[in-house]
Amino acid sequence: MPHKHRIFVSSVQKELALERRALNDFIEGDALLGRFFDVFLFEDLPASDRRADEVYLSEIDRCGIYLGVFGNEYGAEDAEGVSPTEREFDRAGQRNRIRLVFVKGVDDKSRHPKMLALVRKAGSLLVRRRFSSTPELTTCVYASLVDNLVRTGAIHTGPFDGSASARATLADLARSRVAAFLSRARAERGYPLGARTTLQTALTHLNLLDGELPTNAAVLLFGKEPQRFLPTSIVKCLHFHGTEIEKPIPSYQVYKGTVFDLVDQAVEFVLSRIDRRVGTRAVGPRAPVAYELPPEAVTEAIVNAVAHRDYASNASVQVMLFADRLEIWNPGELPPSLNFRTLKEPHPSIPHNPLIAEPLFLTRYIERAGTGILDMVKLCSKAGLRAPDFRETNGQFVQVLWRPTAASKLRAEGLPLGPAQEAQEAQEAQEVLSGVARSILMACKRGAQTGRTLLDAAGYASRTGNFKRTLDRLVQGGFLEMTVVGRPRSSRQEYRLTAKGRGATESGAV
């Protein structure tokens, strides 16, 4: 019988009593989860002479997993104005317990201000999930706990990319594609095998065989018809003239082929539909081409989606180009050790499909060091664009690259703004700029400024949550940029105005 891990389910709010009891019954009644976990519910404790806060905090110390269920109510507050729910969440973090947070409701309109702040705090530290009903909650919890069992080695399943592909044989792989890969890998990375290497030797060297059979990764990388065996391994590309998904769709393509083909075709789809300027041949035989979105950033985002998607999912990668942004959706979620904040900081590479990622690295489609997201941020900043956004929606990871506005395009070309563009910029500025933001931007008119200087300019004695949120909003909105890209906590970090920020300060919006 395996050792059981205790799960602490928060909290004692009456609002969520039914959900907590349902989770208890579900986990302990499930044939798999019941073997590995038992559940602590505060209301099941017998009466005692111990203080309630001592009991629930000591139980956090005994449990291996903290399962937070957050609703609209914040709960009774202690002398310091903090509820048991928040005390539990903080204690679990201090004790380095695994924290899984589930938030009831699709929006925050009815949420208590302090509970809303707790939800946001949890979101800044880890990936949280929302649910609307008890069945949806139990489904999300089941997936999270099974994932925990797999990651800790309590149960063993073979990785998808390393498992034999159903019905595929070596005859279903294209030798010409393997040879082309070997040639490029040798040229790009000095790979030791040459183009004349036998198919079996090449696949063995790349760990792409399961016994005598090709793995799913082998089929995706070198298959003659990969979608014959993995029908959802396609990329759907859609182009909309507006900012919403609307029918009829002006341009819709479904691409098939190997992962290399999918990336190349999707990148070409995007680059052929965004604005570009062709320069002169004054400095060389080829006229330079400047795209409104950095091609390297577009490629990185698409490669991320194709390489790290969940290929066991029935969903497919979707590339959607709107008038104001490029969105790339792929099935799958961030690993627990990463969140949307740490994505934009130096972080380790954690490939979802390592056997697919390795050949993409060898052909220089991706880098191994986990720098892809940082490179995207840096490229967009250099191009004067708003920083990329990332989110998770219904089991899909979404990357958003923001296209330049009409006003920013004119500024980039050194042209004056017309009344419509000036009005657009002023409206954007008014939507983002508070009194604190105005103080920050006006301080940056004097040049790049440190966070300490901006604190003083905004009238704060110390770094508060409101100041940090305002500063982040100015960076995300494209009004400010960091001088040390990818390292927001660098001791040398300063903030400076972008073209959009300068426009806001000069137009009278600030």
N, C-alpha and C positions, 0 to 999 in steps of 0.2 A: 504494500500500500504506500503510495507516494506521500511525502511530507506535505501537510496542508499549509497554505499561506493564508493569513488572515487579512480580510478586506474590511477597512473602516469605511462605512457609508455615512456621509454627513447628510443632514444634521438633524436637529430636533425640531425643525420648523413644522408646524401643523400643516402648512400648505402642501408639503411634499410627503406626507405620511403614507399615502397609498403607493406612491412611486417607490419609496424606500422598502416597504413591505413586499412589493412585487419583485423588486430586485433580489431581496433575500430569498424569497421562495424560488425564483427562477434559477439563481446560481446554485443553491443547495439541492435543487431538484433536477438539475441538468446532469445527464449521464457523464459528460466529460468534465465540466467545470466543478461538479460536486466532488470529484476525486482529488482536486488540487486546491480548492478554496473553501474556507468557511467565512461567514459574514458576522461582523459586529454591528448591532443596532443599539443605540443608546437606550431606547425605550424598553429593551428586553432585560436590562439590568434589574436585579432585585433592589429593594430599598436598602440604604446603608447610611452611615454617619459621615461619609466622605463628601466633600464639596463637589458639585457637578463638574466644575471646570477642571478640578484635579483628575476626575475620572476620565473625561473624554480626552484630555491631553496625555494621560498615561496610556490609554488604549492606542492612541496614535503611535506611541513609542513601541508598542507590542506588534503592531500590524506591519505587513510588508507593502500593502497597497492602500493608498487613500483614494476613495471614489467620491468625488464631490458632485452633488446634485444641487444646482442653484436654480432658485425660482425668482419670484418678484419680491418677496419679503426679505428683509435683511436679518430680522430676528432681534431678540432682546439684547440690549447693549449693556456692557459692564461699566464700571466707573470711568474707564478710559474711552468709552464710546465705541467699543469693538464687540461684535457679536461672536458667539461660539463658532459659527460657520467660518468666519475669517480667522479666528484663533486656530482652528483645526487645519485650515489650508496652510497657514504660515508655519505651524509646528511640523507638518508633514514635509515642508520644504527644508526646514532647519535640520530634520533628521534624515534628509536625502531619501525619503520614501518615493516610490513611483506614484505620481499624481495623475489621475484621470478625471477630467472635469466635463460635466454634461449640463448644458444650460437649457432650461425649459422656455419655449417660445421662440418665434422666428424674428421678433423685434423686441426693443427695450422700452417701448412707450410706457408701460405700466410698472416698470421696475423701480424699486426704491433707489434713491441716488447712491446710497452707500453700497447696495448690492450691485448696481451698475458699475461702480468703481472697482468692486471686487472682481466682477466678470472681466473688466478690462485689464486688471492686474494679472489675472490668470492667463488672459490671452497674450500678454506681453512676455510671459515666461514659458508657456507651453501651448500646444495645440488643443483647443477645446472643441466640443461638438454640441450642436443644438438638436433638440428633439421637440416634437409636438404632442406625442402620445406615449403611453406606457409601452405598447409593443415596439415603437420606434426606439425608445430608450433601451429596452432589453436587447434589441438587435445590435445597437451600437456598443453596448457593454460587452456582449458576447464576442463581437469582433475584436475589441480591444484586449480582452482577457486571453483569447486564443492567440493573438499576436504576441502577448507577453509570454505565454507558455512556449511559443516557438523561439522567441528571441533568447529566452533564458535556458533553452535546451531541455525543458521539461517534456516536451513532445518533439518529435523529429519528423519533418517533411522535407523531401528533396526540393531544392530550388527549381523554379520553373525553367529557367534557362539551362540548367544542367541536367534536366530529365529528358529521356528519350522521346522524340517526337512521335506521336501516334501515327502508325502506318507508313512513316517515311523510311527510306533506305538511302544508302550512299548514291544510288542511281538518280535520286531526286535532287542531288546537288550539282551545280554547274562548275566543272573543273576550271573553265575559263575565268569564272568569277574569283575562285580561290587563287589562281595564278596572278590575276590583276591585283588582288589584295596584297599578295606577297611582294610583288614588285613595288607597290607604293609604300608598304610598311618598311621595306629595306631602304628606300630612298628617303623617307621621312624620319625614321627612328633608328635606322641601322639594324633592322630585324635580321637575325642570322639565316633564316631560310629563304631560298631563292624561288623564282617563279616555276622552276622545273621540279620542285619537291613533290613527291607523290601525295595524292589526296589524303590517304590514311595518315601519313606522317604529319602533314600540315594540321589536320584536325586533332591528332593526338597532342601535338605541341601546344595547341590552343585550348586543350581540355574540352573539346567539342564532341567527344564520343562517349556514349553510355554503353559500355561493352563494345559491340560491333555496330551499334546503331547511332545515327546522327542525333544530336540533342536538338531541342527547340531553338537554342541559340544558333546552331549550325544552319538550320533551315532558314531562320530569319536573316542570317548574314549572307548565305551562299546558295539558297534554294533556287531552283529553276522557276518554281511557282510557289512562293511562300504562303500565299493566301489559300492555296488548296488545302493546307494542313492547319493554318491559323487564320481563319477568315476575317477576324477583327483586326488583324495587323495591317491596317490601312490608314491613310491620312486623308481626312476630308477637309478640303479648302473652300472657304466661302468668302465672297466679297460683297459687302453692303455699302451703298452710297451714303446712308445715314449713320446714326449712332446707335440704332437698335436693330434687333433681328426682325426683319420684315419680309414678307413674301409679296411678289415673286422675288427670288434671289437673283440678282443680276449675273453672278458668275459662281458656278458650283462645280468643283472637280473632285473626283475620288481617285486617289493615287494608290497603286499597288507596286509590289516589287520587294527587293531586299531593304534592310534598314538604310543602307547607303542610298538606294534609289529614292526612298521616301523622303529623306532629308533633302536631297538635291532638287527633287520636283517641288516640294513645298516651299523651299527658299526661292526658287525661280518664280513660283506663283506670286509670292509677295512682292519680290523686287520688280516684277513686270507690271505691277499695278500701283506702285507708289511713285511720287514725283521724283524726278532726277534731273540734274543739270549737267550738261556736257560742256566741258571747257574747250580751250584751244590747244593746238599742238605746239605752242610756243616753247615749251620746255622738253618736248620729246616727240617721238613719232606717233604716240597714241594720245588721243584726246582724253583727259581725265573725266571720270563720271562721279558725281557726288549725289548720293541718294539722301532723301529726307530722313530715313532711318538708317543707322549704321548697319551695313550688310553683315558685319561680324556679329553684332548683337542679335539680329534676326536669326542668323544661323545658329548661334549658341542656344537661343530659346527653343528652336525647333529640335535641335539635337537633344536637348534636355528632355523634351517630351517623348521623343522616340526611344531614347536609350533607357530612361528611368520609368517608363510607364508600367502599369500592371498588365502583363499580357494574358493573365488568366481572366481578366475582366471581359465582359461582352461589349463594353464600350470601345470606342476608337479615339485616336488623336484627332482633334479638330483645330484648324487654323482659321481664324475669322478676322478679316480685315474690315474695320469700320472707318468712318470719316475721320474720327479723332484718335483711334488706337488700333493696335494689333493685339488680339487675344489668342493665346495658345493653350488649349485644354488637353490634359492627358489623364487617363484613369490612374488612380493611385494617390497616396498621401505622403506627407513628409514623415521620415522616421522620427521616433519620439525624442531623439537627442537634438533635433533641429526645430526651430520655429521661424516665424516670419522676420523677427528681429535678427536672430543669429545668421540667417541667410545672407544678410548684407554686411556681415563681419567675416573675417577669416575663419574658415571652418573646414573640418576634414571632409574628404570625398566619401560618400556612403552610397555607392551605386546600388540601385534596386536589382539590376541585372548585371552582375560583374562580368559574366562571360560574354555579354554583348558589348559592354563598355570597353573591355580590353582591346578588341580589334578596332573600335572607333578611336581609341587613344593611339594605337599604332599607326593609323592612317591620318592622324592629326585632325580628326573631326572634333575631338574633345581633349581636354587636359585632365590629368589624373589628380591634381592637387586640390580639387575643390574650388578652383578660382573662377569657374564659369559665370556664376551670378555676379561676383565682384567685377568681372570684366564687362558684363552687360551694363552694370551701374556706371562704371567709369566711362564706357563708350557713349552712353546716353548723356552723361554730364558734359563730356567734351563737346558733344554736338549741340549743347544748349537745350537739351530736352528735359522734360520732367522725368524724375527717377522712376524706373520700372516698379510696378506693384505686383504683389503676389497674394493669392488667397486660395482657400479650399472650399469647394461647393459640391455637396452631395457625392463625396468620394472622388472628386476630380481636383487636380492641382492646376491652378490657372496662373499663367504669366501674362502680364500686360505691359506692352511697350507703347508709350504715348507718342502720337504723331505731332509734329509742330503745328501750332495754330497759324491762321492766315497772317496775324500780326507778327509772330515770331519769324515767319518766312521773309516778310518784308524787311524786318530788322536785320536778319542774317545777310541780306543782299545790300544793306545800307540804303534802303529806299524809305521814303516818308510814308507814314501810315495815313490811310484815308479815314473819313469820319466813322465808317462802319467798324474798321479795325480798332480805332481808338476807343469806341464805345464797348467793343468786346473786351478789350484789355481792362478797361475801367470796371466793367461788371465783374470780371474774374477777380480783380483785386478786392472789390468790395465784399465779395463772397468769402474771401479768405482772411482779410485783414481786420484784426481787432486793434484796440488801443495798444496792447502789448506788442503786437506784430508791427504796428507803425513805428514804435520806438526802436525796435530791432532793426528795421529796414533803414530808418533814418541814420542810425549809428553806422551802418555798413556803407552809407554814402561816402564816408571818409576813407574807405578801403577795407580790406579784410580785417575781421575782428575776432578775438578769442571769445569763448563762451562766458568767461568771467566779465569781460567788458560789456557784453550784451546783457548779462544779468544786471549790472549797474545801470545800463541805459534804460532797462525796463522797470527799474525801481525795486528790484528784489534784493534782499540781503543774502538769500541762499537759493539753490536750485529747486524750484517747486515743480509739482506736476503740471500746473498750468503753463509755466514757462517752457518746460520740455515739450509739451504737446504743441504749443505755438511754434516753437523752433522747428519741430519735426514737420508741422503742416506747411511752413514756409519752404522747407527743403523739398518736400513731396510735391508741393504746388509749383515748383520751378522758379520761385522768387529768389532763393538762396542756393548756393552750392558749397560743399565742403572742399577745403584745400587739400585735405588728406583723404582721398576717396577710398572707401572700403574699410577704413579704420576710424569709426566715429568717436572712439574713446582715446584716440592718440593725444599725447600731451602737447603735440604741435598743431592740433586741430584748430582751424580758423574757419570763419564763414564769410563769404563775399557775395555781392549782388550778381545775379545773372542779368542777361539782357531784359528779361521780363521784369525782374525786380527793379532795374534802373528805370524802365518804362513806367512802372507804377509810381516810383518816387518823383519822376519828372512830370507826370501827367496831372498831378494834383490829387490822385486817388489816395495818397498818403499825406 
